[in-house]
Amino acid sequence: MRPVTPLPGLEAALQSFLLALPALFSIVNPLGGALIFAEVTGRRTHAERALLARRIGLYASVVMLVSLWAGAALLAFFGITLAALRIAGGLVVAAQAWRLLAVPEEREARKAAQAEPARGQEVAGSLDEIAFFPLTLPFTTGPGTISVAIALGAARPESGPGHWGFLAGASAAALAIALAVRVAYASADRVVERIGHARARVLGRLSAFLLLCVGTQITLTGVTDVLGPLLAARGR
């Protein structure tokens, strides 16, 4: 009996899902965001906070999916090669991860400042006014998340079943992160009670290290794309 070999598209989808999930989780950090969300929406009722969480989860999924699918294509339209995009994107991701590892307090302070306008609007402002801005952009899925998503999209194979499998797996990871945001924000009070800032910071550093590995891998893929043909031509 012959062993069953995985389909190229399915294998690419699984690999991209496992690549994108920790990368997006570490940069979005739903648990850490839930701590700040609970603080800035403290005067809202539980029903209002649950509705906010659902809308933020929806908006976050749109931001990540658009960045994954269209970001790399838009840059390629301006003449940027896929290899160059992989190298630059990987370096950006690695730099983001290093900042999270070295000075997590700086990121926490920046996130708190981004969400601060929602505190001033939480009584007079409507849910529509604060759900997208500032609680989705830039608080939950800001420039860092967008750059990571674009870099992940750049890591896709150029053609074949692996291309669509990769995008499908990365999209599934983005949807999983959006769902995690929705659940964490809706249960922000429980997150505060059970995790707290210290444990959230430890979890954030662990996920930041995974993000550093992902950025390094994307950069190496781009470098291989550039140097591989040159070395092969020299060896002939």
Backbone as a ProteinNet text record, in pm:
[ID]
protein_1_A
[PRIMARY]
MRPVTPLPGLEAALQSFLLALPALFSIVNPLGGALIFAEVTGRRTHAERALLARRIGLYASVVMLVSLWAGAALLAFFGITLAALRIAGGLVVAAQAWRLLAVPEEREARKAAQAEPARGQEVAGSLDEIAFFPLTLPFTTGPGTISVAIALGAARPESGPGHWGFLAGASAAALAIALAVRVAYASADRVVERIGHARARVLGRLSAFLLLCVGTQITLTGVTDVLGPLLAARGR
[TERTIARY]
84.8	0	88.4	63.1	145.3	110.2	213.5	183.4	113.5	22	-52.5	34.4	57.7	137.9	44.9	75	-11.4	-10.9	-124.9	-133.8	-47.9	17.1	103.7	31.4	-92.6	-167.6	-200.2	-238.7	-272.7	-149.9	-37.9	85.5	129.1	118.4	153.1	60.8	-67.6	-163.1	-128.7	-93.4	-58.5	68.8	168.6	294.7	275.5	197.3	176.4	93.2	-1.1	-80.7	9.3	98.1	189.3	292.5	322.6	414.4	345.5	223.3	155.1	92.4	46.5	-26.5	58.8	178.7	258.1	304.8	330.6	375.3	266.4	145	35.9	-5.1	-0.9	-38.3	55.4	184.8	281.5	270.4	240.9	233.1	97.6	-10.7	-141.8	-156.3	-110	-113.4	-254.2	-349.9	-487.5	-500.2	-420.7	-431.8	-382.5	-267	-217.9	-311.2	-367.1	-462.4	-588.9	-631.1	-752.3	-736.6	-614.8	-591.7	-615.6	-565.5	-584.5	-728.8	-788.6	-928	-1019.4	-994.1	-1075.6	-1062.6	-945.1	-920.8	-989.6	-976.5	-1028.5	-1179	-1238.7	-1383.9	-1452.4	-1390	-1441.3	-1580.1	-1621.1	-1752.9	-1862.2	-1826.1	-1925.8	-1990.3	-2113	-2178.5	-2116	-2143.7	-2089.1	-2141	-2268.9	-2325.6	-2257.4	-2229.5	-2162.1	-2019	-1950.5	-1813.5	-1811.2	-1910.4	-1918.5	-1943.7	-2030.4	-2056.6	-1930.8	-1860.1	-1734	-1635.7	-1627.2	-1533.7	-1567.5	-1695.5	-1735.3	-1696.6	-1720.1	-1688.2	-1537.3	-1463.5	-1318.2	-1261.8	-1314.6	-1270.6	-1296.7	-1414	-1447.5	-1354.7	-1337	-1251.6	-1106.2	-1059.4	-921.2	-899.3	-999.4	-985	-975.3	-1052.2	-1047.4	-910.3	-857.2	-726.4	-617.8	-617	-512.8	-527	-649.7	-669.2	-632.3	-670	-634	-482.6	-415.9	-270.5	-204.8	-257.5	-201.7	-216.8	-335.3	-365.4	-321	-334.1	-311.7	-183.1	-125.5	-8	110.1	146.2	259.6	232.8	109.2	75.5	85.6	44.5	52.4	197.2	284.3	425	489.5	448.7	501.8	460.9	344.4	297.7	394.8	463.3	558.8	700	710.1	837.1	926.3	873.5	952.7	945.2	1059.2	1060.7	1019.6	974	930.7	1046.8	1167.2	1283.4	1317.2	1313.6	1341.2	1236.2	1110.8	1003.2	1020.6	1064.7	1087.3	1199.9	1310.4	1422.8	1381.8	1321.1	1280.8	1173.4	1074.8	968.4	1019.4	1109.9	1166.3	1245.1	1319.6	1395.6	1302.5	1193.2	1096	1034.6	996.1	937.9	1038.5	1164	1266.2	1290.5	1288.7	1307.6	1192.5	1069.7	954.2	968	1010.4	1024.4	1133.3	1244.1	1352.6	1308.4	1229.9	1178.8	1086	1004.8	915	993.5	1103.5	1186.2	1264.5	1318.8	1409.7	1335.3	1233.5	1162.6	1011.6	955.6	810.6	730.7	791.2	720.7	689.9	781.8	760.3	637.9	623.5	506.7	378.5	381.8	262.6	220.9	319.5	288.4	230.6	285.7	236.1	94.1	67.2	-67.3	-168.1	-128.1	-217.6	-248.5	-146.4	-167.2	-258.3	-246.2	-331.3	-478	-501.2	-639.2	-698.1	-616.4	-661.8	-779.1	-784.2	-901.2	-1033.9	-1032.9	-1157.2	-1207.2	-1115.4	-1158	-1240	-1195.8	-1268.6	-1402.7	-1420.4	-1545	-1637.9	-1594.2	-1669.2	-1806.9	-1832.5	-1965.9	-2046.5	-1986.3	-2059.8	-2051.7	-1942.2	-1921.6	-2001.2	-2033.7	-2105.3	-2006.4	-2058.1	-1972.5	-1908.4	-1983.7	-1928.8	-1808.9	-1809.9	-1702.9	-1571	-1578.1	-1454.1	-1415	-1507.7	-1476.1	-1365	-1377.1	-1272.8	-1153.3	-1181.7	-1074.5	-1110.7	-1028.7	-890.4	-873.5	-985.1	-968	-927	-955.8	-901.2	-773.1	-783.4	-668	-651.3	-537.7	-414.8	-393.3	-493.1	-467.8	-447.6	-542.5	-534.8	-450.4	-478.8	-404.4	-347.7	-236.3	-173.6	-70.5	19.7	121.7	209.6	240	321.2	253.4	124.9	49.5	39.7	15.9	5.1	136.7	249.5	379.2	410.5	374.8	395.7	309.6	184.2	94.5	145.7	195	250	372.9	458.4	577.9	540.2	437.9	392.4	338.2	263.2	213	324.9	436	549.9	622.1	603.7	671.3	603.2	495.6	419.7	497.1	474	529.6	472.4	548.9	507.2	391.9	381	275.5	250.4	151	121	24	-9.6	-103.4	-50.8	81.9	138.5	109.1	92.1	62.1	-71.5	-174.5	-307.2	-318.8	-249.6	-249.9	-186.8	-76.8	-9.7	-101.8	-166.1	-255.5	-375.2	-425	-537.9	-497.8	-379.5	-334.2	-308.5	-244	-217.6	-348.4	-445.6	-575.3	-646.9	-637	-697.3	-633.6	-501.6	-433.4	-482.3	-500.8	-550.9	-690.4	-775.6	-910.7	-907.5	-814.4	-801.1	-757.9	-667.2	-623.5	-738	-814.7	-930.2	-1031.6	-1052.1	-1141.5	-1086.1	-954	-891.2	-908.7	-898.5	-921	-1064	-1157.8	-1298.8	-1324.8	-1274.4	-1297.9	-1226.2	-1100.3	-1022.9	-1082.8	-1124.1	-1181.1	-1317.3	-1397.8	-1528.9	-1516.1	-1405.9	-1381.7	-1269.1	-1260.1	-1146.6	-1138.5	-1251.9	-1250.2	-1186.6	-1221.4	-1162.8	-1014.2	-975.4	-833.5	-754.6	-808.9	-741.8	-726.3	-831.4	-827.8	-732.7	-731.1	-657.1	-513.7	-488.3	-354.2	-276.9	-329.7	-259.2	-146.1	-88.8	12.7	142.1	181.7	310.4	309.6	206.5	199	179.7	102.2	83.9	216.4	301.3	431.1	521.9	519.1	599.3	553.1	421.7	367.3	403.1	400.4	436.6	580.9	671	812.3	835.6	765.4	779.5	731.7	617.3	565.7	651.7	714.5	803.7	926	974.8	1087.5	1047.9	926	877.5	868.4	825.2	816.9	955	1056.7	1193.8	1239.4	1204.7	1240.1	1168.9	1040.9	965.8	1029.2	1064.8	1128.7	1260.7	1339	1467	1445.7	1345.1	1316.3	1273.8	1189.5	1145.8	1263.1	1352.4	1471.1	1561.3	1583.2	1667.4	1609.2	1477.2	1413	1441	1431.8	1461	1606	1698.3	1840.7	1869.5	1806.7	1824.6	1773.3	1660.4	1606.4	1705.4	1780	1874.1	2004.6	2061	2193.1	2189.6	2077.3	2070.6	2104.2	2036.3	2070.4	2214.6	2265	2401	2503.2	2481.8	2574.3	2562.7	2442	2424.1	2493.4	2482.6	2546.9	2699.2	2751.7	2896.7	2949	2867.1	2913.8	2914.3	2855.7	2851.2	2985.6
-118.9	0	124	215	334.3	433.5	499.1	601.4	720.1	780.3	895	1018.6	1087.4	1210.2	1330.3	1431.3	1548.6	1627.2	1685.7	1769.4	1893.4	1943.5	2061.1	2180.7	2204.7	2318.6	2304	2182.7	2158.1	2171.9	2119.7	2129.5	2275.4	2352.2	2493.6	2570	2533.8	2600	2575.6	2450.8	2418.9	2490.5	2491	2557.8	2707.4	2769.2	2913.5	2947.6	2860.5	2883.3	2881.5	2782.3	2772.2	2884.2	2940.8	3054.3	3183.9	3203.8	3331.8	3344.8	3234.1	3242.9	3303.4	3250.8	3313	3453.4	3479	3613.1	3716.7	3689	3783.2	3790.3	3676.8	3678.3	3767.4	3758.9	3834.7	3984.4	4024.1	4166.8	4224.9	4147.7	4195.4	4184.5	4072.3	4047.8	4070.2	3982.3	4002	4008.8	3931	3931.4	4062.6	4108.8	4237.4	4351.1	4344.7	4447.3	4446.1	4326.6	4316.9	4390.3	4390.8	4461.2	4611.3	4667.6	4810.9	4838.5	4748	4763.1	4770	4684.9	4685.9	4818.3	4876.8	5002.2	5120.3	5129.8	5248.4	5241.5	5123.8	5111.5	5076.8	5116.3	5078.2	5129.9	5241.5	5298.8	5242.1	5161.1	5098.2	4980.5	4947.1	4827.7	4704.3	4588.6	4464.3	4440.4	4470.6	4450.3	4539.5	4663.1	4754.4	4708.8	4660.9	4614	4487.8	4401.5	4281	4318.5	4419.1	4465.1	4528.9	4607.1	4665.4	4555.8	4451.4	4341.8	4274.3	4253.8	4190.4	4278.1	4406.4	4495.9	4508.9	4517.5	4527.3	4400.2	4283.9	4158.5	4155.2	4206.2	4210.3	4305.5	4424.7	4523.3	4476.6	4414.2	4364.2	4257.6	4170.1	4066.7	4129.7	4234.5	4301.2	4364.5	4433.4	4498.7	4395.3	4284	4183.3	4112.7	4080.7	4010.2	4098.1	4224.9	4315.2	4329.4	4340.3	4352.6	4226.2	4110	3983.1	3967	3995.4	3966.4	4076.2	4201.2	4311.4	4387.9	4376.2	4456.2	4427.4	4300.4	4263.1	4294.2	4271.4	4300.5	4449.7	4532.7	4677.7	4724.1	4669.6	4707.3	4656.1	4535.6	4482.6	4569.2	4632.9	4722	4837.7	4877.5	4987.3	4939.1	4813.8	4763.7	4700.3	4675.7	4612.9	4461.5	4397.7	4252.6	4179.3	4055.4	3975.3	3946.7	3923.8	3897.9	4018.8	4138.3	4260.2	4281.8	4251.9	4267.1	4169	4047.5	3949.7	3993.9	4043.7	4086.6	4204.6	4306.1	4424.6	4390.5	4310.8	4273.6	4191.2	4097.8	4017.1	4100.8	4199.7	4287.9	4372.8	4419.8	4497.8	4413.1	4290	4200.2	4171.4	4144.1	4116.9	4237.9	4357.6	4478.8	4499.2	4472.6	4481.9	4383.7	4262.4	4159.6	4197.5	4250.5	4289.2	4400.4	4493.5	4601.1	4546.2	4447.9	4386.2	4310.6	4249.5	4176.2	4269.4	4376	4461.9	4560.1	4624.9	4727.8	4706.9	4602.5	4581.3	4693.6	4761.9	4871.4	4983.9	5006.4	5111.8	5081.7	4955.7	4919.1	4932.7	4891.9	4903.1	5048.7	5137	5279.3	5335.9	5292.7	5340.9	5292.1	5165.6	5111.1	5184.9	5213.2	5285.1	5424.5	5490.3	5623.5	5617	5511.8	5498.3	5479	5406.3	5379	5489.8	5584	5688.3	5770.5	5805.8	5882.3	5811.9	5679	5606.1	5630.1	5657.6	5684.1	5812.8	5913.1	6038.9	6030	5932.6	5918.7	5812.3	5745.9	5626.3	5657	5780.1	5814.8	5881.5	5985.7	6062	6000.2	5932.6	5881	5755.2	5732.1	5611.1	5498.2	5376.3	5260.1	5264.7	5313.6	5321.7	5416.1	5520	5619.9	5564.9	5476.7	5431	5288.4	5210.9	5071.2	5061.4	5142.4	5136.9	5223.3	5348.8	5438.7	5493.2	5472.9	5420.9	5274.2	5202	5070.4	4960.5	4977.4	4883.5	4940.8	5056.7	5131	5257.3	5278.9	5198.8	5104.4	5095	5022.6	4873.3	4805.1	4659.3	4617	4671.8	4636.5	4764.3	4808.3	4930.9	4906.4	5002.4	4988.4	4864.5	4828	4708.4	4583.1	4568	4452.5	4451.2	4567.4	4576.1	4537.2	4585.3	4552.2	4404.1	4343.9	4200.1	4121.5	4162	4091.7	4102.1	4219.2	4235.4	4147.3	4143.4	4059	3911.4	3869.2	3730.5	3702.7	3797.3	3780	3770.7	3841.1	3836.6	3703.4	3626	3497.1	3385.9	3418.1	3315.4	3268.6	3144.9	3101.6	3186.4	3201.7	3291.1	3234.3	3102.9	3045.2	2901.5	2839.3	2699.5	2681.9	2557	2531.7	2579.1	2582.6	2631.6	2778	2854.3	2997.1	3018.2	2952.2	2970.3	2900.6	2787.1	2721	2807.8	2875.4	2962.5	3076.6	3141.7	3251.8	3205.5	3084.9	3031	3005.5	2947.2	2920.8	3047.7	3146.8	3274.3	3346.8	3338	3401	3334.3	3202.4	3131.8	3175.3	3197.8	3245.5	3385.3	3472.7	3607.5	3603.5	3516.9	3503.6	3448	3355	3300.6	3409.4	3497.7	3607.2	3705.3	3735.1	3824.1	3764	3632.4	3566.2	3574.3	3557.8	3569.4	3710.3	3812	3950.2	3966.3	3915.2	3927.6	3861	3739.9	3666.9	3734.6	3775.1	3835.9	3969.7	4051.3	4181.5	4165.5	4071.3	4048.7	3995.1	3924.6	3869	3944.5	4074.6	4152.9	4149.8	4151.9	4149.2	4020.3	3907.6	3779.7	3774.6	3831.8	3835.1	3912.5	4025.2	4106.3	4027.6	3955.9	3883.2	3764	3690.9	3564.6	3578.5	3675.9	3688.1	3802.3	3922.4	4037.7	4082.9	4197.9	4257.9	4177	4121.4	4050.9	3926.7	3843.8	3722.4	3756.4	3861.2	3902.1	3946.8	4011.9	4056.2	3936.9	3834.5	3714.2	3645.3	3631.3	3569.7	3652.4	3783.9	3870.4	3853.2	3834.6	3816.3	3681.7	3578.7	3448.5	3455.2	3518.9	3529.7	3623.3	3724.2	3813.9	3738.2	3641.2	3561.5	3479.3	3425	3353	3447.1	3569.8	3667.9	3698.9	3705	3727.8	3614.6	3491.5	3376.3	3383.2	3424.7	3435.7	3541.9	3657.4	3762.3	3717.5	3644.2	3592.3	3494.6	3407.6	3310	3377.9	3481.8	3552.6	3621.7	3681	3746.4	3645.7	3531.3	3428.6	3378.3	3368.4	3326.6	3427.7	3556.8	3659.7	3658.8	3641.3	3636.1	3515.5	3402.8	3282.9	3305.9	3377.9	3408.9	3491.2	3580	3666.3	3593.4	3526.8	3466.9	3330.3	3259	3124.7	3120.1	3198.6	3196.3	3239.8	3337	3383.8	3275.1	3203.7	3096.2	2980.5	2951.8	2842.8	2875.7	3004.7	3045.5	3041.6	3076.8	3073.8	2931.5	2837.7	2700.1	2625.5	2682.4	2614.7	2624.5
0	0	0	-91.7	-100.8	9.9	66.1	166.8	101.7	177.9	126.9	138.8	27.1	28.5	31.5	112.8	120.1	-9.5	-43.4	-161.6	-142.1	-250.6	-237.7	-178	-223.3	-171.6	-24.3	16.2	156.4	245.2	198.9	275.9	288.4	179.9	184.6	278.5	279.3	367.5	513.7	545.2	683.6	725.6	638.6	671.3	689.8	601.8	613.8	736.2	771.3	892.5	1016	1022.5	1136.9	1136.6	1020.4	1012.7	1052.8	1002.9	1023.6	1161.8	1218.4	1345.3	1457.1	1486.5	1593.1	1558.7	1430	1391.2	1417.2	1373.5	1393.8	1540.2	1610.2	1751.4	1831.7	1802.7	1880.6	1855.4	1731	1701.7	1742.6	1731.1	1773.9	1925.6	1981	2126.1	2183.4	2150.5	2197.2	2349.7	2422.1	2567.8	2626.6	2579.1	2626.7	2589.3	2466.8	2425.3	2509.3	2553.6	2635.1	2767.5	2823.5	2949.7	2933.4	2823.5	2798.5	2757.5	2678.8	2637.8	2759.9	2858.7	2980.1	3054.2	3049.3	3120.9	3053.9	2920.3	2851.3	2828.1	2840.5	2822.7	2953.9	3064.8	3197	3227.3	3164.9	3193.6	3104.2	3008.6	2921.8	2993.5	2952.5	3004.9	2941.1	3001.3	2945.8	2804.8	2780.6	2646.9	2544.7	2581.7	2489.5	2461.1	2562	2542.6	2456.6	2473.7	2390.3	2244.1	2221.5	2084.5	2024.5	2104.5	2059.1	2019.8	2101.7	2073.3	1941.4	1913.9	1787	1668	1680.2	1568.1	1548.9	1656.6	1645.1	1581.5	1621.5	1560.8	1411.3	1369.3	1226.9	1152.7	1205.2	1138.4	1133.5	1240.9	1244.4	1138.3	1118.8	1016	877.4	851.1	720.4	699.1	800.7	788.2	758.2	830.6	810.9	677.4	637	510.1	391	394.9	285.8	276.7	391.4	392	337.6	375.2	328.2	177.5	126.6	-13	-108	-67.3	-160.1	-134.3	-14	18.8	-72.2	-84.8	-168.8	-315.6	-361.1	-500.7	-529.5	-433.9	-453.3	-463.8	-377.7	-384.3	-513.8	-557.2	-682.6	-801.3	-791.6	-898	-918.6	-812.1	-820.5	-856.9	-901.3	-951.4	-846.9	-726.7	-621.6	-640.2	-653.7	-676.4	-550.3	-569.1	-455.5	-361.7	-417.3	-333.2	-246.5	-306.4	-230.6	-122.2	-155.4	-58.1	57	25.3	131.6	224.6	166.4	249.3	337.5	276	351.9	454.9	411.8	504.9	621	593.1	700.3	799.4	747.9	836.9	922.8	863.5	940.4	1050.6	1016.7	1116.1	1227.4	1190.9	1290.9	1379.8	1320.3	1399.7	1497.7	1451.6	1540.4	1656.3	1625.7	1729.1	1829	1778.3	1869	1963.2	1912.6	1997.3	2105.2	2067.8	2166.1	2273	2232	2328.1	2419	2362.6	2438.2	2528.1	2475	2553.1	2540.4	2602.9	2593.4	2658.3	2757.3	2823.3	2725.7	2630	2530.5	2445.6	2406.2	2325.3	2406.1	2533	2617	2632.4	2652.5	2666	2537.1	2422.6	2294.2	2269.8	2302.4	2285.2	2373	2497.7	2588	2533.9	2477.7	2421.3	2298.8	2218.4	2100	2137.6	2247.6	2288.6	2374	2418.6	2510.5	2458	2326.7	2279.3	2304	2310	2335.1	2476.1	2570.1	2707.1	2713	2638.3	2638.1	2568.4	2479.9	2405.2	2462.8	2570.1	2609.7	2665.9	2706.4	2754.2	2643.4	2581.6	2481.6	2342.8	2313.2	2179.3	2151.6	2024.2	1987.1	1965.7	1961.6	1940.1	1802.2	1702.2	1567.2	1560.5	1639.1	1634.9	1686.5	1785.7	1848.3	1810.4	1751	1720.2	1615.8	1508.7	1406.2	1443.5	1480.4	1525.3	1662.4	1764.2	1756.4	1796.3	1825.3	1887.2	1788.9	1659.2	1559.8	1500.6	1441.9	1390.9	1474.9	1538.4	1529.8	1647.7	1739.9	1864.8	1844	1779.3	1766.3	1646.6	1531.5	1409.2	1348.3	1400.9	1355.6	1247.2	1226.5	1121.8	1138.6	1263.7	1285.8	1234.4	1264.1	1216.9	1065.2	1006.5	860.5	794.7	848.9	789.3	802.9	916.3	934	836.1	818.4	725.7	582.2	542.6	408	389.7	493.3	485.4	473.3	545.1	534.4	394.5	338	203.2	101.2	128	36.8	40.9	148.2	161.7	82.3	12.8	-59.6	-183.2	-227.4	-356.8	-469	-577.2	-684.9	-766.9	-778.5	-861.6	-818	-883.3	-855.2	-739.9	-708.6	-598.8	-464.3	-447.8	-323.5	-299.5	-407.9	-396	-326.2	-378.2	-320.1	-185.3	-169.9	-40.1	67.2	31.5	127.2	170.6	72.9	106	187.8	158.3	234.4	379.3	400.3	536	613.9	548.7	615.8	646.4	555.3	579.9	697.4	706.2	818.9	950.7	949.1	1069.6	1107.5	1006.7	1033.8	1094.1	1040.9	1096	1238.4	1264.7	1399.4	1498	1456.2	1542.6	1565.9	1461.6	1477	1574.6	1567.5	1661.3	1803.6	1817.6	1949.2	2005.6	1918.4	1962.4	2012.4	1936.3	1975.7	2110.8	2129.1	2253.7	2370.8	2349.3	2457.5	2500.1	2403.9	2438.5	2505.7	2455.7	2516.5	2658.5	2686.7	2820.4	2890.2	2864	2914.7	3067.1	3135.3	3282.1	3334.4	3272.3	3314.2	3281	3167.8	3132.1	3235.5	3280.7	3382.7	3512	3551.5	3677.6	3673.2	3563.7	3558.6	3508.6	3425	3367.1	3431.5	3421.3	3475.5	3384.9	3416.5	3331.2	3329.3	3443.6	3449.8	3361	3370.5	3289.6	3142.3	3114.7	2975.4	2914.8	2994.8	2944.7	2914.8	3001.2	2977.3	2848.6	2833.1	2711.9	2588.7	2603.3	2492	2449.1	2545.9	2511	2442.7	2486.4	2421.6	2276.1	2255.3	2119.1	2034.6	2097.2	2023.8	1972.3	2050.1	2003.7	1881.2	1882	1763.6	1644.4	1668.9	1561.6	1505.2	1591.5	1546	1455.3	1491.5	1407.5	1272.6	1273.5	1148.7	1057.9	1114.9	1036.2	977.1	1056	1006.7	892.6	905	799.8	670.5	680.3	560.1	492.6	572.6	517.1	447.2	510.2	450	318.7	312.2	187.2	76.4	108.2	9.9	-33.7	62.4	28.8	-60.2	-30.2	-113.3	-254.9	-267	-399.6	-482.1	-414.6	-486.2	-515.9	-413.7	-428.4	-496.2	-487.4	-544.4	-692.1	-777.5	-920.5	-949	-870.8	-892.8	-862.8	-751.7	-715.6	-813.8	-859.6	-956	-1088	-1130.1	-1255.6	-1242.3	-1127.8	-1108	-1103.8	-1052.4	-1041.3	-1173.2	-1276.7	-1407.9	-1478.9
[MASK]
++++++++++++++++++++++++++++++++++++++++++++++++++++++++++++++++++++++++++++++++++++++++++++++++++++++++++++++++++++++++++++++++++++++++++++++++++++++++++++++++++++++++++++++++++++++++++++++++++++++++++++++++++++++++++++++++++++++++++++

